[in-house]
C-alpha cells in the first residue's frame, strides 16, 4: 500500500491521466473520497 500525503492531488492526477494503475480498488476508493468532498 502506498502512502499518499496529498490525496486530492493524486485524485486529480488520476482523472487527468485516466490511469488507475495496478491497484484499481485503491484508485477508485480515492476517487470516491475526492468526489464526496
C-alpha positions as CSV (number, residue, x, y, z in Angstrom):
1,X,0.0,0.0,0.0
2,X,1.3,3.4,-1.0
3,X,1.1,6.3,1.5
4,X,-0.3,9.4,-0.1
5,X,0.3,12.7,1.6
6,X,-1.9,14.7,-0.7
7,X,-4.9,12.6,-1.7
8,X,-6.6,15.5,-3.6
9,X,-3.5,16.0,-5.8
10,X,-3.4,12.3,-6.5
11,X,-7.1,12.1,-7.3
12,X,-6.7,15.0,-9.8
13,X,-3.7,13.2,-11.4
14,X,-5.8,10.0,-11.8
15,X,-8.5,12.0,-13.5
16,X,-6.1,13.9,-15.8
17,X,-4.1,10.8,-16.9
18,X,-7.1,8.4,-16.8
19,X,-4.7,5.8,-15.4
20,X,-5.8,3.8,-12.4
21,X,-2.6,1.8,-12.2
22,X,-2.0,-1.7,-10.9
23,X,-4.4,-1.3,-7.9
24,X,-7.8,-0.2,-9.3
25,X,-9.6,-0.7,-6.0
26,X,-7.4,1.8,-4.2
27,X,-7.7,4.3,-7.1
28,X,-11.5,4.0,-7.2
29,X,-11.7,4.4,-3.4
30,X,-9.5,7.5,-3.6
31,X,-11.7,9.0,-6.4
32,X,-14.8,8.2,-4.4
33,X,-13.4,10.2,-1.4
34,X,-12.5,13.0,-3.8
35,X,-16.0,13.3,-5.2
36,X,-17.6,13.0,-1.8
37,X,-15.9,16.3,-0.6
